[in-house]
Amino acid sequence: MTWLITGGAGYIGAHVARAMTVAGERVVVLDDVSSGVAERLPQEIPLVRGAVLDRELLDRTFAEHAVTGVVHLAAKKQVGQSVEQPLLYYRENVHGLTVLLDAVVEAGVKRFLFSSSAAVYGVPEVELIPESSPCEPINPYGETKLAGEWLVRATGKAHSISTACLRYFNVAGSARPELADTGVFNIIPMFFDRITRGEAPRIFGADYPTPDGTCIRDYIHVADLADAHLAVARRLAEQNDAGDLTVNIGRGTGVSVRELADLVAEVTGDEAEPVIEPRRPGDAARAVASVDLITKELGWTASRGVREMVESAWDGWCARHPEARAN
């Protein structure tokens, strides 16, 4: 098979592209490099520069590279930005997916893996979130991911395409420093950014109904996430009949923001006491995955812990911000 990975030059995408290539899968990447970094990809992986909204480019890519499966990662993913610019998010994440699926059907591609998100659940008040939980997203980003799942499943059913939707929880860490997250939108890079600027890390809300008053989240190492994509892609490739698989990707273990801040302080050597800020709207007290289904279906479980996530993320951060270690 040849897999087209959209968004394959991004933080998650580059990890997926490398993991699949190392495992012997043929891969081609489509990325407009608006947030991706071409240098993340080894030279042996072809990079097609462009967007999923470009139907002519998609048709040409499918034909020239004999694509037989798609891993769709390209998307806008900042929750706050989605609230401010919902039209942008629906155009990129939903309309873009529609254009891509049209091309998939036309090309006769029969395997499609969709990058979804735990944001589809909203704020369920349960200890562990199973895939059967009601999906009630609370922001346009989560809405576009849920709409994307609907589109993928409906298209798969109508055109005999084997599909999978992977609901990521909180992604962190890096397999190699050069693959690290370059954005400052997730909590660990946000901590690092404050520390590098000589400011105390911020915790949003310390009065939640949790043991230490801060939110509890499920963190998954990006290398584990990439391994999960490989496992799911191979499941799709082995299937003779079209079907759908929807699974959570997490560790099934909760870590509080306070615990994470303490671990970041230990790894970085920063002794500044975090500043407590007001709660952010929409933050659930607890969001931890039930991972029973993916273990049952694929025998897959995450193998890397939170310390490895923080240490590898710090190495990647310092590679780009050498002044951070000196502080």
N, C-alpha and C positions, 0 to 999 in steps of 0.2 A: 504493500500500500504506500501511497504518498499522501502525507497529511499537510494541509494548508493550515498554518497557525496565524490567525489574524491577531494583530497586536503583539506579535512575537518578539518585538524589540523592547517591550515594556519590562517593568520589574518582574512581574509574574511570568509574562510571556517568554522572556529570555531563559528563565529557569526551566520552563516546560520544554522549549525548543531544544535546549542542551540535554535535558534528561531523556527525551525521546530519541535524539540523535545518538547519544552514547549507548542507548539500548538497541541500536540497530535500525530504528525506524527512519524512513525517508521523509524529510521535512522541507517545506518551503514556507517562508514568512512573508506576510503582507502587513505593512505598517506604514502609516503616514509620518512617523517619527515626530509627531507634534509633542508627545511626551516620552516616547521611546528613544532609545539610544542605539544607533546602528552598531557601534563598537562593542556592544554586549554580545553580539552574535559571532561565532567562529566563521572563518572564511568559507568553510565548506557548506554552510547553510545559505541558499539563495535568498536574497532580500528583494522583494518587490515593493517599491515605494508608492503608496497610494492608500486610498480609503475604501471602505466597504460600500460607500455610497456611489462609487464609480463602477457602474455595471459593465461598461465596455472593458475596463481593466480586469474585473473579475472573470469575465468570459475568456479573455485572453490568457489569464493566469491558469485557470482550470485546464485549458487546452494545452498550453505550452509545457506545463509541468505534470500532465496526466494525473491530476488530483483525484483521489478516491475517498478522502475523508477530510472533515473540517473540524478544527478546534477553534471555537470562536471566543476570543478574549478581548478584542478591541471594543472599548466602551469608555464613556465618561463615567467617573466614579466618585466625585466629591459630593457628599451629601449636602453641605451648605450651598455649594454652587448650584446644585439641582433645584434648591428652593428658590434661588434668585433667578435662575434661567431654565425654567421647566421646558420651554420650547426647544432649547438646545439639546437637552437630555432626551426628549422624545424623538427628535430628529436623528440624533446620532445613535441612540441605543435601540430604538424601536424601528424607525424607518430604515436605518442602516441594516438592521437584521432582516427586515423584509426584502430589501434589495439582495442581500447575500443569499437568503433562502430561495429567492427566485432563480438566482444563478445556479445554486446547488441542484434544484429540480431540473433545470434545463440541461445541466451537464451530466445528469444521471448519477450524481454522488449519493451514496447510500449510508454514510456514516456521519453523524453530526454530534459534536460535544459542545455544550453551551456553558459558559462561565456565568453562573448565577451568584447569589449572595444571601447571607442570613438576613439581609435587610428586607427580604420578602415577608418575614414573619412579623415585623413590627416590634411590639413589646410584649410578648407572651409572658405571663406570670407563672412559669413552670420551672422546676428544678433543672430538667434537661429537655431540650427542644427536639422532639422527633419530627421526621419529615411529614407526618400526618397532622401536625399543628396547623390551625387556621392561618392563612396568609393574609395579613392585614397591614401592609406597609404604611409608614407614616410620613414618607417624603417622596418626591418625584423620582429620585434614584431607585428606591426600592420598588416603586410602581413600574418603572421601566424594566426592571429585572423580572418581575412577576409577569408582565405582559410578554416579555421575551420567552419565558418558559411556556406560556400558552401558545405562542406562535410556533415554537420549536416542536412541541408535542402534536399540535394540530397538523403541521406540515408533514411530520413524520408519519402520522396515521394516514393522511390522505395520499402520500406518495411512497409508502413502503420504505421509509428511511429509519434506520436504527438510531435512536437519539438518547442523549444523557444530559441531565442538568445537574451541575455541581454547585451546591450552596456553600460558599466559603464563609468561614467565621473570620476572626481577626488574623491577618497574615503578617508575619514578621520574620526577621533574620535574613541571612544571605548564604548561599552555598560558596560564594567567592566574593572578595571585596569589590571587584569590578562589576558585579551583578547587583549590588545593593540598591535599595530604594533611594532615589534621588529627590523625592518629594518630601515635604514636611506637613503631611496631612494625617498621618497615623500617629498613635500615641508615643511609640518609642522614638521615632525621629523628632517628634515635638519636644520630648524630654531632652534629647541630645542638642537640639537647636538652642534651647534655653541655657543649658549648661555651657555650651560653646561661647555664648554671648555674655557669660558671667551672671546669668540671672537664675533665680530659683525655678525649678520645674513647677508646673501648675497642675492641680487636681481640681476637676470640676465636680463639686459636690462631695461632702463627707458626712451627709446625714441620711443616707439610704438605709433601708432595713436589711443591712448585711453585717457580718461580724465586726468589720472595722469602719463601717459607714460609707465606704466607697464602692463604686460599681464593680461587678465581677464579670469577667469576660473569658472567652475561650480563645487561646492563641495557638496558631498553627504555623510551624516553620515552613517557609516558602519552598524549601527543598522537599519536605514531605508532601506539600501540595502538588509539586511537580510530579512526584512519584505516583500520587493518586491519579493525576491526569493520564499518565502512562498506563496504569492498571485499567482505567475505564476505557481508554482508547483501544486497548487490546481486547477487552471484553466486547466492544462494539465490532471490532474486526472479525471476531470469532463467530458472531451471531449469523445464523442463516436466515432467521426470520426477523422482520422489523419489530422493534419493541422500544420501550422507554424505561430509563433508569433515572430516578431522582434521589440524590443522596447528599447528606451533610458532609462537609470536610472540616473536621476539627479534631481536638484531642479528647473531648468529653470531660475535661478538667477545668475548673474555674480558677482564675487568678484575679485577685482584687487589684485595683489601680494603685492602692497603697503598697501592696506587696510588690507590684511591678516597679514602682518608684524606688523602693528600698533596694531591689535587685540592680536597677540601673545605677544607683548611687554606689553600690558595692563594685560593680564592674568598671565604672568610670573613675571612681575615687572622689567623686564630688560629694561634699558634705553639706550642701545647702539644704535646709528644710523646705519641702515643697510648700508652695502657697496654695491655700484653699480658696477657690473661686466659687461663685454660685453655680448651681446645676445648669446644665445645658438642656434646652427643651427637647423632649423626646428620648432622652437617655433612659434605658431600662436599668433597673437595679441589678438584674442578672440576665446574662445571655450565654448559655453554655449548650453545646450540641450534644444530642444523643447520637452516638456513632455506631450503634448496634447494626444498622442496616448495611452500611458499606462493609463492615466486618463480615457480616453474614453472606452478602452477595459476592464479595471479591476476596475475602480473607485479608483485607488491607487494614493496617492500623498505623498511626503516626509513631515515629520512633525517636523524635528529637524533642528535648525539653525546653522550657522557657529560658533557662540560663544560656543554652546554646544559641537561642534566638537573639538574646540581648548581646552576647559576646560577639557573634558574627555580624550583627547589625552595627555594633560599635566599631569593629574593624573596618567595615565598609564606609562608615561615616568619617572616620579618621583618615582614610585614604583620600577622601575629597576635601577634608577640613583638617589638615595636619596641625593647625593651631589648637585643636580641641584637646589633644593629649598633653599639651603644655600648660593648660589651664589648671 
